[in-house]
Amino acid sequence: MKILHISGFSPEEKREKAQDIRNNIMEGITTLTRNLDELNIELEQEENQEAKDYILSIDPENFNFPEEFYVYTMQLWSDAGIQEVYSQQHRFQLIDCAKYFLDKVDVVKQPDYEPTIQDILHSRRRTTDIQKIEFEVKVPKKYGGGSLNFWMYDVGGQRGERKKWIQVFDGIQAVLFLVSTSCFDLVIREDEETNRLQESINIFRSMWNSRFLKYSGFIVFLNKQDILKEKVTHGRTRIAEYFPEYNNYKLLSKDRDSQENEEYLRARCFIRDKFIDISKQVVKREGRRLAPGLQPQDDWPARECYCHFTTATDTNNVRIVFEDVHNMIIMWNLSEIGVNVS
């Protein structure tokens, strides 16, 4: 949203992102190196043992990223043993931007490095508080013209952060629910057991059924389509190994695209339908005893849930999707004040 609707990132923000990117590189190469022993994989080049020892000895606190860190990182990343570990990343927790930045170490290591927009979009930093952004969007002339102010809140998705969500529920018109579709073969960090995609499905069900959001529309971003496509088309892992019902899933004719790999289409639509099915379930009010004289509330109002296939690092893709989202929210606003938008 900062890229699309505000003036992008300031020099100070870019410097902060550059540090995030260096931390992403350190996390990625450290995780891969540690899993050499976990997976009983040997380094191909014996001379890289020194690099391995160096990386595993790093104390991330106040690490200043000296030149030898980048040298050793590039040596290890080019080693066939580390590449074999990377190919088995579904067996452990690896930051999803690892390959993107490990391929760019020679660029990032430069003292005057300034991250590009793509670098910033790929960078990762755990959300540990509620962040708010305000921006203005023009209202199409067919809806009356002018502009509309948007307030968007970003909340952390980890289990420990969810208790904070209720702080921003009041007055929310739309929930943008992001799903990492490529994580169907991974487990969450919190317990190393729960499937990440199943966790997203469970959270969505809880949100959809929340009485605090009974009047909110839902927009599901089925994100990381590029990584999902790579996983499915290369056949490294199969969704059916984690969701057996996938074996019986049939791709509808309306979801077919002659320009796309059919197994990828089947996979993304299977995941989409997991969320659509929840949104079609009727939410009943909780049965509770009421004080004398009080009338029970009506069942929940009809709501809409829209799903979009997205790749958040593709600004053009997000721009197109958000144009639809903006128009949708504008129409909801106009309907609320009695304007016919049909």
C-alpha positions as CSV (number, residue, x, y, z in Angstrom):
1,M,0.0,0.0,0.0
2,K,2.9,2.3,0.7
3,I,4.2,1.6,-2.9
4,L,0.8,1.9,-4.5
5,H,-0.9,4.8,-2.6
6,I,1.8,6.7,-0.7
7,S,5.2,8.0,-1.7
8,G,7.0,4.7,-1.2
9,F,9.8,4.3,1.3
10,S,12.0,7.0,2.8
11,P,15.8,6.7,2.9
12,E,15.5,5.9,6.6
13,E,13.0,3.2,6.0
14,K,15.2,1.7,3.2
15,R,18.1,1.6,5.6
16,E,15.9,-0.3,8.1
17,K,14.9,-2.7,5.4
18,A,18.5,-3.3,4.4
19,Q,19.2,-4.4,7.9
20,D,16.1,-6.7,7.8
21,I,17.5,-8.2,4.6
22,R,20.9,-8.9,6.1
23,N,19.1,-10.6,9.0
24,N,17.1,-12.6,6.6
25,I,20.3,-13.8,4.9
26,M,21.8,-14.8,8.3
27,E,18.7,-16.6,9.3
28,G,18.5,-18.4,6.0
29,I,22.1,-19.6,5.8
30,T,22.2,-20.5,9.5
31,T,19.1,-22.6,9.2
32,L,20.4,-24.4,6.1
33,T,23.8,-25.1,7.7
34,R,22.3,-26.3,10.9
35,N,20.2,-28.8,9.0
36,L,23.2,-30.4,7.3
37,D,23.7,-32.5,10.4
38,E,19.9,-32.9,11.1
39,L,19.4,-34.5,7.7
40,N,22.8,-36.4,7.7
41,I,23.9,-34.5,4.6
42,E,27.6,-33.9,3.9
43,L,29.2,-30.8,2.4
44,E,30.4,-31.6,-1.1
45,Q,33.6,-29.4,-0.7
46,E,35.6,-30.3,2.4
47,E,37.2,-26.9,2.4
48,N,33.8,-25.4,3.2
49,Q,33.9,-27.0,6.7
50,E,35.5,-23.8,7.9
51,A,32.6,-21.8,6.6
52,K,30.2,-24.2,8.2
53,D,31.9,-23.8,11.6
54,Y,31.9,-20.0,11.3
55,I,28.2,-19.8,10.4
56,L,27.2,-22.1,13.3
57,S,29.3,-20.0,15.8
58,I,27.5,-16.7,15.0
59,D,25.8,-15.0,17.9
60,P,23.0,-13.0,16.2
61,E,22.9,-10.4,19.0
62,N,24.7,-7.3,17.8
63,F,26.3,-9.1,14.9
64,N,27.9,-6.5,12.6
65,F,28.1,-8.6,9.3
66,P,31.8,-8.5,8.6
67,E,33.2,-9.3,5.1
68,E,34.0,-12.9,6.0
69,F,30.3,-13.5,6.8
70,Y,29.4,-12.8,3.2
71,V,32.3,-14.8,1.8
72,Y,31.5,-17.9,3.9
73,T,27.8,-17.5,3.1
74,M,28.4,-17.5,-0.7
75,Q,30.7,-20.5,-0.4
76,L,28.1,-22.5,1.5
77,W,25.2,-21.5,-0.7
78,S,27.1,-22.7,-3.8
79,D,27.9,-26.1,-2.1
80,A,25.9,-29.1,-3.4
81,G,25.3,-30.3,0.2
82,I,23.5,-27.0,1.2
83,Q,21.5,-27.2,-2.1
84,E,20.4,-30.7,-1.1
85,V,19.3,-29.4,2.3
86,Y,17.4,-26.6,0.5
87,S,15.6,-29.1,-1.7
88,Q,14.2,-30.7,1.5
89,Q,13.0,-27.4,3.1
90,H,9.6,-28.9,3.8
91,R,11.2,-30.9,6.6
92,F,12.2,-27.9,8.7
93,Q,11.4,-24.2,9.2
94,L,13.1,-22.0,6.6
95,I,12.3,-18.3,5.9
96,D,10.6,-18.2,2.5
97,C,12.8,-15.4,1.1
98,A,16.0,-17.4,1.7
99,K,16.8,-18.3,-1.9
100,Y,15.9,-14.8,-3.2
101,F,18.5,-13.1,-0.9
102,L,21.1,-15.8,-0.9
103,D,21.2,-15.4,-4.6
104,K,22.0,-11.7,-4.1
105,V,24.6,-11.8,-1.3
106,D,27.2,-10.2,-3.6
107,V,24.9,-7.2,-4.0
108,V,23.6,-6.9,-0.4
109,K,27.1,-7.0,1.0
110,Q,28.1,-3.7,-0.6
111,P,28.4,-0.8,1.9
112,D,26.2,1.5,-0.2
113,Y,23.6,-1.2,-0.8
114,E,20.1,0.3,-1.2
115,P,17.2,-2.3,-1.4
116,T,15.0,-2.2,-4.5
117,I,11.3,-2.3,-4.3
118,Q,11.4,-6.1,-5.0
119,D,14.0,-6.5,-2.3
120,I,11.7,-4.7,0.2
121,L,8.7,-6.8,-0.9
122,H,10.7,-10.0,-0.4
123,S,12.1,-9.0,3.0
124,R,10.6,-10.4,6.2
125,R,10.2,-9.1,9.7
126,R,7.9,-10.6,12.2
127,T,4.9,-8.4,13.0
128,T,4.8,-8.1,16.8
129,D,2.4,-5.2,17.2
130,I,-0.6,-3.6,15.3
131,Q,0.5,-1.4,12.5
132,K,-1.8,1.2,10.9
133,I,-1.5,2.8,7.5
134,E,-3.8,5.5,6.0
135,F,-4.2,6.2,2.3
136,E,-6.7,7.8,-0.1
137,V,-8.3,6.1,-3.0
138,K,-10.1,7.8,-5.9
139,V,-13.8,6.8,-6.3
140,P,-14.7,5.8,-9.9
141,K,-17.0,8.3,-11.6
142,K,-19.6,5.6,-12.0
143,Y,-19.9,5.6,-8.2
144,G,-20.0,9.4,-7.9
145,G,-16.3,10.4,-8.1
146,G,-14.3,12.0,-5.3
147,S,-12.1,10.0,-3.0
148,L,-12.3,7.7,0.0
149,N,-10.0,7.4,3.0
150,F,-8.9,3.9,3.9
151,W,-7.5,2.8,7.3
152,M,-5.7,-0.5,7.1
153,Y,-4.4,-2.4,10.2
154,D,-1.8,-5.1,10.0
155,V,-1.7,-7.6,12.8
156,G,0.7,-10.4,13.7
157,G,-0.4,-13.9,12.7
158,Q,1.5,-15.9,15.3
159,R,-0.5,-17.5,18.1
160,G,0.9,-15.2,20.7
161,E,-0.2,-12.1,18.7
162,R,-3.8,-13.1,18.2
163,K,-5.1,-11.9,21.5
164,K,-4.4,-8.3,20.3
165,W,-6.6,-8.6,17.3
166,I,-9.8,-7.7,19.1
167,Q,-8.4,-4.2,19.6
168,V,-9.1,-3.4,15.9
169,F,-12.3,-5.4,15.4
170,D,-14.7,-2.5,16.2
171,G,-16.0,-0.8,13.1
172,I,-14.0,-2.9,10.7
173,Q,-15.8,-3.1,7.3
174,A,-13.6,-5.6,5.6
175,V,-11.2,-8.3,6.7
176,L,-8.3,-9.0,4.3
177,F,-7.2,-12.5,5.2
178,L,-3.9,-13.6,3.8
179,V,-3.2,-17.3,3.3
180,S,0.3,-18.7,2.4
181,T,-0.9,-21.3,-0.1
182,S,2.6,-22.7,-0.6
183,C,2.8,-23.8,3.1
184,F,0.6,-26.9,2.6
185,D,3.6,-29.1,3.4
186,L,5.0,-27.1,6.4
187,V,4.2,-26.9,10.1
188,I,3.9,-23.9,12.3
189,R,6.8,-22.7,14.4
190,E,4.9,-22.7,17.6
191,D,4.4,-26.5,18.0
192,E,6.3,-28.0,15.0
193,E,3.2,-30.3,14.5
194,T,0.2,-28.4,13.2
195,N,0.1,-28.0,9.4
196,R,0.4,-24.4,8.4
197,L,-2.4,-24.4,5.9
198,Q,-4.7,-26.2,8.3
199,E,-3.9,-23.6,10.9
200,S,-4.9,-20.8,8.4
201,I,-8.2,-22.7,7.7
202,N,-8.9,-23.0,11.5
203,I,-8.1,-19.3,12.0
204,F,-10.4,-18.3,9.2
205,R,-13.2,-20.4,10.6
206,S,-12.8,-18.7,13.9
207,M,-12.8,-15.2,12.3
208,W,-15.8,-15.9,10.2
209,N,-17.7,-17.1,13.2
210,S,-16.6,-14.2,15.4
211,R,-19.6,-12.1,16.7
212,F,-17.3,-9.0,16.5
213,L,-17.0,-9.4,12.7
214,K,-20.6,-10.4,11.9
215,Y,-21.1,-7.3,9.8
216,S,-17.7,-7.4,8.1
217,G,-17.0,-8.6,4.5
218,F,-14.2,-11.0,4.0
219,I,-11.6,-10.9,1.2
220,V,-9.2,-13.8,1.1
221,F,-5.8,-13.4,-0.5
222,L,-4.6,-16.8,-1.5
223,N,-1.0,-15.6,-1.6
224,K,2.4,-17.0,-2.7
225,Q,1.0,-18.4,-5.9
226,D,4.4,-18.4,-7.5
227,I,5.9,-20.7,-4.8
228,L,2.8,-22.9,-4.8
229,K,3.1,-23.3,-8.6
230,E,6.8,-24.2,-8.4
231,K,6.2,-26.8,-5.7
232,V,3.3,-28.4,-7.5
233,T,4.6,-28.4,-11.0
234,H,8.0,-29.7,-10.0
235,G,6.3,-32.5,-8.0
236,R,8.6,-32.1,-5.0
237,T,5.6,-32.6,-2.6
238,R,2.0,-33.5,-3.2
239,I,-1.0,-31.9,-1.4
240,A,-2.6,-35.3,-1.0
241,E,0.1,-36.3,1.4
242,Y,-1.2,-33.7,3.8
243,F,-4.8,-33.4,2.7
244,P,-6.0,-36.9,1.6
245,E,-9.3,-35.5,0.3
246,Y,-7.4,-33.8,-2.5
247,N,-7.3,-37.2,-4.3
248,N,-11.0,-36.9,-4.9
249,Y,-11.1,-33.2,-5.8
250,K,-12.2,-32.4,-9.4
251,L,-11.4,-29.2,-11.2
252,L,-14.5,-27.5,-12.6
253,S,-14.6,-26.3,-16.1
254,K,-14.9,-22.7,-15.1
255,D,-11.6,-23.0,-13.2
256,R,-9.7,-24.4,-16.2
257,D,-7.1,-22.3,-18.1
258,S,-5.4,-23.7,-21.2
259,Q,-2.4,-21.5,-20.5
260,E,-1.8,-22.9,-17.0
261,N,-0.6,-26.2,-15.6
262,E,-3.7,-28.2,-14.7
263,E,-2.2,-29.7,-11.5
264,Y,-1.4,-26.2,-10.3
265,L,-4.9,-25.0,-11.1
266,R,-6.4,-28.0,-9.3
267,A,-4.2,-27.3,-6.2
268,R,-5.0,-23.6,-6.0
269,C,-8.7,-24.2,-6.4
270,F,-8.7,-27.0,-3.9
271,I,-7.2,-24.5,-1.3
272,R,-9.7,-21.8,-2.3
273,D,-12.7,-24.0,-1.9
274,K,-11.5,-24.9,1.7
275,F,-12.3,-21.2,2.6
276,I,-15.3,-20.8,0.4
277,D,-16.9,-23.8,2.0
278,I,-16.6,-22.2,5.5
279,S,-18.1,-19.0,4.2
280,K,-21.2,-20.9,2.9
281,Q,-21.9,-22.4,6.4
282,V,-24.7,-20.6,8.2
283,V,-23.5,-19.0,11.4
284,K,-26.1,-19.5,14.2
285,R,-26.2,-17.2,17.2
286,E,-25.0,-18.8,20.4
287,G,-27.7,-20.3,22.5
288,R,-27.7,-18.4,25.8
289,R,-30.2,-17.6,28.5
290,L,-31.5,-14.1,28.3
291,A,-32.8,-11.8,31.1
292,P,-36.6,-11.5,31.3
293,G,-38.0,-9.0,28.7
294,L,-35.0,-9.3,26.3
295,Q,-35.6,-10.7,22.8
296,P,-33.0,-12.9,21.1
297,Q,-31.1,-11.4,18.3
298,D,-31.7,-12.4,14.7
299,D,-29.4,-14.9,13.0
300,W,-26.3,-13.5,11.5
301,P,-26.7,-11.3,8.4
302,A,-25.7,-12.6,5.0
303,R,-22.1,-11.8,4.2
304,E,-19.8,-12.1,1.3
305,C,-16.4,-13.7,0.9
306,Y,-14.3,-13.0,-2.1
307,C,-11.1,-15.0,-2.9
308,H,-8.2,-13.7,-5.0
309,F,-5.1,-15.5,-6.2
310,T,-2.1,-13.2,-5.4
311,T,1.6,-12.9,-5.4
312,A,2.4,-10.1,-3.0
313,T,5.8,-9.5,-4.5
314,D,4.2,-8.7,-7.8
315,T,3.1,-5.1,-7.5
316,N,1.1,-5.2,-10.7
317,N,-0.8,-8.2,-9.6
318,V,-1.6,-6.6,-6.2
319,R,-2.6,-3.3,-7.9
320,I,-5.2,-5.1,-10.0
321,V,-6.5,-7.1,-7.1
322,F,-6.8,-4.1,-4.8
323,E,-8.6,-2.1,-7.5
324,D,-11.3,-4.8,-7.2
325,V,-11.1,-4.7,-3.4
326,H,-11.4,-0.9,-3.3
327,N,-14.4,-0.9,-5.6
328,M,-16.0,-3.6,-3.5
329,I,-15.6,-1.6,-0.2
330,I,-16.8,1.6,-1.9
331,M,-19.9,-0.2,-3.0
332,W,-20.5,-1.5,0.5
333,N,-20.2,2.0,1.8
334,L,-22.6,3.3,-0.8
335,S,-25.1,0.5,0.0
336,E,-24.9,1.4,3.7
337,I,-26.2,4.9,3.0
338,G,-28.9,3.7,0.6
339,V,-27.3,4.4,-2.8
340,N,-28.2,1.8,-5.4
341,V,-25.0,0.5,-6.9
342,S,-26.4,-2.4,-8.9
